[in-house]
Every structure is written in structure tokens, then in C-alpha cells.
Amino acid sequence: MQPSGPGVAAPKGRPSRMVDLDPSGQVTQREPDRAKRQFLSYAFYKLDPAFRRLPAAEREEMKAEFQAAVEGWVDDAEAVKGLIQRTYSLVGIRDDVDFMLWRIAFDVRDFQEAQARLNRTRLMGYLTQSATYLAMQKRSQYVNRIQGSGHGLEILPGQGQYLFIYPFIKTRAWYDLTPLARQGMMDEHIYASEPFKGIRINTSYSYGIDDQEFVVAFDSDYPQEFVDLVHRLRYTEASNYTLQDTPMYTCVKKDLPGILNDLG
């Protein structure tokens, strides 16, 4: 599956194209873009079962301390920093993850400060950060720049009851294709996605800052629609250039007290 979808599809028919004939900038020698961008962090946590064997009163005290640390990252910050945080439960869905914190900030060092707050809590002594993905928002090179949202410029996190996340890497052969060939495949890909109105994509870019090339997150209230979308896109030509699109995480939006109650 490719990092594109209904969030970037045109309202009717095939989408308007935005062919970048020099995507690498090697010919035109474009200047670096130093505009301020948002970083995205997807942090997954797994609980040690030993926590559940502690006395109930001690568990509740530790959960309250942890909740204060998580929420304080946003509540204690100045509004100008633009910090965003969303919480999701994966209890009973995967065996290697219990919950996920989706954080957005303009400075990657804010994520370090967020984790440092957690590290100072007693509950963190029973938690393992089982996976974490770092990415940055960026404008898509395949979709017309003047069509509404969904181009990596507007991030609207947590709109759906579910969030489907996976890291994504394309084959090197993809980058050997001409810009027009890639655009044609992405036109097909976007057109195939267009009927799936109940899904919103948030594509972010990890080139050089994490192991994957993209992190793709789909907001939706309809898991069945997402399954059908992924199935359909397997038949597009662009899918032949997928190197990796796992692990895939199904995250259920839930407030932090609910997540902590799920832990035991």
C-alpha cells in the first residue's frame, strides 16, 4: 500500500496532477526548504504483568502520577509551542503493545521532554517502549498543490474512533522511474481510493530521521472500509514497488483514564 489515499483524492474523476519533473532538485538546484514543519511521534508502550500483582491502592496512585505526567506535557506548555497529543488503546488487539501516544510538535526535542516526564514516574518502571516512529509533515509531490487539505500541510489528528498506523518503505526501483511514470501510478492509486470517504490519511515523511521512509496513519470510524481500501490498493501498479508496510497497528481512540484502567 502506498502513502496516499482519500485525504488527497479529487472530488470527482481523476485528480489534478502535479508532476515534479525534478523531484530530487539535482537539475534545478532548488534551495533547501527551512520553513517550520511539524514533527510527529508515534510511541507504543507495553506493560509488565508484574504491575498487576501490586496492591490496588498502589496501582491507582501510580496511574494518577503517570496521567499527570502525560497530560502535563501539553497543559504546562505555552500555547505558542503548538503541542498536540492523542491517546489510543491496543489492549487485546496486539500482544506486543498496550497503548500508544501520538504526539505532534515543531521541535523534536519536545518529544524527549515528554518521555523524560514519563521516565520520572513509578509506572514507567513497569513499561517498555516497544516501538516508536518519528516523521515530519511535508507537502505531497503527487497531488495538486491547491486542492484542499490532506497534502501534509494540515494535520488533523484523532478525528476517527480508530487509527491505523504503519511504517512504509518503497523499493529503490521506484526512484529509478521517471517522474511521469510515478505520477501515472499515483493517479491510479488516488483514483482507486477516492470512493472511500470515511477514511482520512495523515502521511508523514521519515527520510534521514528514522528507519522507514514514511509513517502512514489513517483516521476512520469504519474498520471495514479500511480493510476494503487496503485490499483494493493491492491491485494497483504502484503496490509492486512496496518494500515494507508492516507492522500494522490498529489503535482505538480512548482517553488516558480509560487506557490506564485497561492496564489493570
C-alpha positions in Angstrom: 0.0 0.0 0.0 1.3 3.5 -0.9 1.2 6.6 1.3 -1.7 8.2 -0.4 -5.5 8.0 -0.2 -8.9 9.7 0.2 -7.4 12.6 2.0 -5.7 13.6 -1.2 -8.2 12.5 -3.8 -10.0 14.9 -6.1 -13.8 15.3 -5.6 -14.7 13.9 -9.0 -12.9 11.9 -11.7 -9.2 11.6 -11.9 -7.2 14.0 -9.7 -5.4 17.1 -11.0 -1.7 16.3 -11.5 1.3 17.9 -10.0 4.2 16.4 -11.9 7.6 17.4 -10.4 10.0 16.7 -13.3 12.9 17.2 -10.9 11.9 15.7 -7.6 15.4 15.4 -6.3 16.3 19.0 -7.2 19.5 17.9 -8.8 18.8 19.7 -12.1 17.3 22.9 -10.8 19.4 23.1 -7.6 16.5 24.2 -5.6 17.3 25.9 -2.3 16.7 23.9 0.9 13.3 24.4 2.5 13.8 25.7 6.0 10.2 26.5 6.7 8.9 25.4 10.1 7.3 22.0 10.0 5.6 19.7 12.4 7.3 16.5 13.7 5.2 13.5 14.5 6.0 10.9 17.1 4.1 7.6 17.5 5.2 5.9 20.8 4.0 2.5 21.7 4.1 1.0 25.2 3.8 -2.5 26.7 3.1 -3.1 30.4 4.9 -5.7 32.5 2.3 -8.0 34.1 4.1 -7.6 37.4 2.3 -4.3 37.8 -1.0 -6.1 38.1 0.3 -8.0 41.2 0.8 -4.8 43.1 -1.7 -3.7 45.8 -4.7 -2.0 44.2 -4.1 1.3 46.1 -0.5 1.4 44.9 -1.6 0.8 41.3 -4.1 3.6 41.5 -1.5 6.0 42.9 1.0 5.2 40.2 -1.6 5.6 37.4 -2.6 9.0 38.7 1.0 10.1 38.8 1.5 8.8 35.2 -1.6 10.5 34.0 -0.4 13.8 35.4 2.9 13.4 33.6 1.3 12.6 30.3 -1.2 15.4 30.4 1.3 17.9 31.8 3.4 17.8 28.6 0.6 19.8 26.9 -1.0 21.5 29.8 2.2 23.0 31.1 3.5 24.2 27.7 2.9 27.6 26.2 0.2 27.6 23.6 2.7 29.0 21.0 4.6 25.7 21.1 1.6 24.1 19.4 1.9 20.7 21.1 -0.7 18.1 20.3 -1.2 14.7 21.9 -3.7 11.9 21.3 -4.1 8.6 23.2 -5.0 5.2 21.9 -5.5 1.7 23.4 -4.3 -1.5 21.8 -5.2 -3.8 24.8 -6.4 -7.1 23.4 -5.5 -6.2 19.8 -1.8 -6.9 19.7 0.4 -8.9 22.1 3.4 -6.5 21.9 1.6 -3.2 22.6 -0.9 -2.0 25.2 -1.3 1.7 24.3 0.1 4.4 22.0 0.7 8.1 22.5 0.6 10.2 19.3 2.5 13.5 19.8 3.0 16.4 17.4 5.4 19.2 17.9 7.5 21.7 16.0 10.7 20.8 17.8 11.8 17.2 18.1 13.3 17.9 21.5 9.8 18.3 22.8 9.4 14.5 22.4 12.5 14.0 24.6 11.0 16.2 27.2 7.7 14.3 27.1 9.4 11.0 27.6 11.6 12.4 30.3 8.4 13.3 32.2 7.3 9.7 32.0 10.6 8.3 32.9 10.4 10.0 36.3 7.1 8.2 37.2 7.0 4.9 39.0 4.7 3.3 36.4 7.3 3.8 33.7 9.4 1.2 35.7 6.8 -1.3 34.6 6.5 -0.1 31.0 8.6 -0.8 27.9 8.6 1.5 24.9 8.1 -1.4 22.4 8.2 0.7 19.3 8.5 4.4 18.3 8.3 6.1 14.9 9.5 9.6 14.1 8.4 11.6 11.0 7.8 15.1 9.7 4.9 16.6 7.7 5.7 17.6 4.1 3.7 18.6 1.0 3.0 15.7 -1.3 4.7 15.9 -4.7 1.9 13.9 -6.4 -1.2 15.9 -5.7 -2.2 19.4 -7.0 -0.9 22.0 -4.5 -4.1 24.0 -4.5 -6.6 21.2 -3.7 -8.0 21.4 -0.1 -6.3 19.6 2.8 -4.5 16.3 3.0 -1.2 17.3 1.4 0.9 17.0 4.5 0.3 20.7 5.4 -2.7 20.2 7.6 -2.6 17.5 10.3 -5.9 16.8 11.9 -5.1 14.0 14.3 -7.6 11.9 16.1 -10.7 12.6 14.0 -11.8 9.0 13.9 -12.5 6.3 16.6 -9.7 4.2 15.1 -6.2 5.0 13.9 -4.5 2.5 11.6 -0.7 3.1 11.5 2.2 1.5 9.7 5.8 2.4 8.7 6.3 2.4 4.9 9.3 1.9 2.6 9.3 1.9 -1.2 11.7 -0.2 -3.3 14.8 1.6 -4.8 13.4 0.7 -8.2 10.6 3.3 -7.5 13.1 6.1 -7.5 14.6 4.9 -10.8 11.2 5.5 -12.6 10.6 8.7 -14.5 8.5 11.4 -12.7 5.8 10.9 -15.3 5.7 7.1 -14.7 5.4 7.6 -10.9 2.7 10.2 -11.3 0.7 7.9 -13.5 0.8 5.2 -11.0 -0.1 7.6 -8.2 -3.0 8.9 -10.3 -4.4 5.3 -10.5 -3.7 4.8 -6.8 -5.5 8.0 -5.7 -8.4 7.4 -8.1 -8.9 3.9 -6.7 -9.0 5.4 -3.2 -11.5 8.1 -4.0 -14.8 6.3 -3.1 -13.6 5.6 0.5 -15.0 8.8 2.0 -14.9 7.5 5.6 -11.1 7.5 5.8 -8.7 10.4 6.3 -5.0 9.9 5.7 -2.1 11.6 7.5 1.1 10.9 5.6 4.4 11.9 7.2 8.0 11.6 6.0 10.9 10.0 7.7 13.8 10.3 5.2 17.0 10.5 7.1 15.4 10.8 10.6 14.2 7.2 11.2 14.5 3.8 9.6 11.3 4.0 7.4 10.6 6.4 4.6 7.1 7.3 5.6 4.7 6.8 8.5 1.1 6.5 7.3 -1.8 6.9 9.7 -5.5 6.5 8.7 -8.2 8.1 10.8 -11.6 6.4 10.5 -14.8 5.3 12.2 -15.1 2.3 9.8 -12.6 -0.5 10.1 -14.4 -2.5 7.4 -13.9 0.4 5.0 -10.2 0.5 5.7 -9.9 -3.3 5.1 -11.6 -2.9 1.8 -9.4 0.1 0.8 -6.2 -1.8 1.6 -7.4 -4.8 -0.4 -8.3 -2.7 -3.4 -5.0 -0.9 -3.5 -3.1 -4.2 -3.6 -4.3 -4.4 -7.2 -2.8 -1.0 -8.3 0.5 -0.9 -10.2 2.2 1.2 -7.5 1.8 -1.6 -5.0 4.5 -3.5 -6.9 7.0 -1.0 -5.5 6.3 -1.6 -1.8 9.2 -2.9 0.1 7.7 -2.8 3.6 4.4 -1.8 5.1 4.4 -3.7 8.4 3.9 -3.8 11.3 0.4 -2.5 11.1 -1.2 -1.2 14.2 -5.0 -0.9 14.9 -5.4 1.7 17.6 -8.6 2.5 19.4 -9.1 6.1 20.5 -9.6 6.3 24.2 -8.9 8.9 26.9 -6.0 8.3 29.2 -8.0 7.3 32.3 -9.7 4.6 30.2 -6.4 3.4 28.9 -4.9 3.2 32.4 -8.0 1.3 33.6 -7.5 -1.2 30.8 -4.0 -1.9 32.1 -5.3 -3.3 35.4 
